[in-house]
Amino acid sequence: MNDLTRPERLQIMLTQEELAALDDWRFARRMPSRAAAVRELLKRGLEAEGVQLAEGNMRSRDFGVVDSPMRATGGATKDDSDR
């Protein structure tokens, strides 16, 4: 992701304590910037919550809620006829 452009800007307000914690975490890991540290923490937080991060080659259809046989075959399944 480091090679991609980032066209969106996100501004956040932090308390002095939050900023100090961010900087301490960043410096301990020798991260190049606050932005890089925030992106890494965001990524880790989303992964911890079970959010699948998109890869560059994924399509919107790859983000279904459930993987049903109907999606795979494009037709009705035996279970669908019972509903």
Secondary structure as GFF3:
##gff-version 3
##sequence-region A 1 83
A	DSSP	alpha_helix	16	28	.	.	.	ID=ss1
A	DSSP	alpha_helix	34	48	.	.	.	ID=ss2
A	DSSP	three_ten_helix	60	62	.	.	.	ID=ss3
A	DSSP	alpha_helix	69	73	.	.	.	ID=ss4
A	DSSP	alpha_helix	78	81	.	.	.	ID=ss5
###
